[in-house]
Amino acid sequence: MINVEAYPRPGRLINRGLIKYDVIDDLDLLPGTLELKDHLLEHHDYEAVSRKVFDLLCKWYGCDFEIARCLKADPFRNNRLYLDLYPGTDLV
């Protein structure tokens, strides 16, 4: 049997540190498309999850706000999908 108390809850999801506007206190003042900091690394700075997973994590642990990005086809890599962290800076 697993001892649940041996594994502490991760706590609230905090996305504020990923955006360039980390000095804004009122989240309602953020622009529509959140501009992320440069040179973010997956599995180091963030974990990409589906909307359903994010919604569940927010329900269980809480979160400050959502950062949504889309998967796009990379025309230079046989249309392999990639996560577009920086919309508006297309490859083509």
Secondary structure, DSSP 8 states (H G I E B T S, - for coil): ---GGGS-----B--GGGBTTTT-S-GGGS-SS--B-TT--BTTTB----HHHHHHHHHHH-BS-----EEEEETTTTTEEEEESSTT----
